[in-house]
Amino acid sequence: MANPFCDILSQTLSKEIEKLLTKDKKMHIGGTYLAMEGPAFSTRAESNFYRDWGCSIIGMTNHTEARLAKEAEIAYSSLSMVTDYDCWNQNCENVSVEMVIENLQENANFAKSIISAVAKRVSSLRQPSSFHNTLKDALVTQEEHVPDKTKSKIKLFTDKYWLKKNQPAH
């Protein structure tokens, strides 16, 4: 999990977003994502603490999504859209549920156009990614030590590796 995001997909995502940006929208590439349990708003102390850690954005889902995508050998990138500036930014109004919902709806509309553009681009490129083979070196347990019930649940992901190991050499 050292690199949770696919560079190829991330580059495609940022190129397509650049084409869709308007004067009232900005894109930031990179940064540090803090995954927190939620839904919850941070206290001012927590917010400043996260900023002192160097966190650029706070969310509640990326950690789980990135981990599951990698385990399923799916190239993954993050499109994090801001709903509020948390309570650290005292130049902005206080965070409210109404503000978050309004910004969330606006972001969802913009995200639809981004996802549509990226899906078309990815479909036409069909670029291979190292993410498509992440289990190759991650399967530590030997197949013969995995219970049949477990094997049947994960075979979609593991057969291409375990079947190769079980075939006789020519």
N, C-alpha and C positions, 0 to 999 in steps of 0.2 A: 504493500500500500504506500510505498515511498512516493510514488507518482500516481495519484488517484485519477488523473484526467488524461485522456488521450490527446497528445499534441496535435495529431492530424485533424481530429474532429474539432478541437478547440480553435485551430487556425481557420478551418472552414466556417465555424460559427462566427468568429470575429469578422471575417471578410464579408459574410452575408449581412451581419448587423450594420457594418459600416455603410452599406448601400441603402439601408433603411433609416438611418439616423436623420433626425430633423434638428433644428436649432435648439429646441427645448429638451433634447435628450442627449445624454453623454454615455460613453462606454469606457469602462476601465478594464484593462486586461491584467490578470495576475492578482496577487494579494493573498491574504491568509483568511481562510474561512473558519469561523468558530461555530461548532455544532453545539447547541444547547437544548435542553429539554423544554418543551413548551406545550401549548402556547403560553407565553409569558412575556411580560415587559421587564427589562432590566432596571435595577435601581441605578441612580446616578453613579454610585460607587462601583457597582459591577461594570457599568458601561465604560467608565474611565479605566478600570482594571483591564478590561479586554483590549482597550486601545493601547494601554501601556505594554501589553503582551505583543502588540504589533498586528492585532486582528483588524482586517479591513471590512469584514462583513459578518453578520451574525445570522444564522439560520437554524432550522430544526431538522432538515432532512438530508442534506448532502452526504453526511458521513455514512449513513445506512445505504443510501442509493449508490454511492460510489463503490462501497464494499460489495454489495450484491451484484452490481453490474460487472465488476472485475471477476468475481467468482463464476459468473455466467458467461464470461468471455465476450462481453458486450463493450465496445468502445463507448466511453462515457466522457461527457464534458458538462460543465455547469453553466447555466444561464441564471444568474442570481440577479433579481430585480428588486430594487430598493422600495420599501413601503414607507419607511420613516428613518430618521437619523438618530433614533434612540434618544435618550435624555441627555447625552453628553453635549450636544450642540444647542447651547442656550440661545442661539440666534434664530432657532426655529421654534414653532409653536410646540407645546407639549404633545406627546404622542397620545392619540385617542383611538378607540376602536373604529370610530367613523372614518378617521383619517386613513387608517390602515386598510379598511375595506374599500374605500374610494380608490386609493392608490393600487390596491390589489386588482381591482376590476380594470383599471386603466392598463396596468402591466399585463394582465391576461390577454387583453385585446392586442397589444403590441407583440406579445410572445407568440400569438397565433400566426402572425405574419412572419415572424422570425423562423419559427419551426417549419412553416410551409416552405420558405425559401431554402432553408438548410436541408430539409428532406429532399427537395428536388436536386440540389447540388450534390449531396451525398449519393443519391441514387444514380446520378450520371457519372460520378467519379469512381465509385466502388473501390476506393483505396484500401489496401490491406493495412491492418494495424497490429502492432504487437499485442494489443489487448485481446485480439481474437484467439490468442494461444497462451493465455496467462496460466492455465492449469498445467501446462506441459512440465514445468519445473516445480509445481506446487503440490503435487500429489505425493505426500510423504508415506502414507500407509500403503503397503503392498496390497494389491487387489485380493489376494487369497485370504487376507485378514479382515476384509470388509464383509459384514453380514449380507446375505443375499437380498434381504428386504431393503437395506440401505443402498446396495448396488442398483436395484431396480429404480429407486427414487432418483438417483443421480446419473444414470447411464447416459442420458441425453448429453451431459457435459463430459463424461469420463471415457465413454467407449472408444473414442478416437485415439486415446492414449493407451488404455489398457488392452484393447484389441491388438494394437501393434506389438506390444510387449509379449503377447501370448502366441503370436504367429511364429511358426518355425522359420529359422533362417534358411535361405536357399543357397 
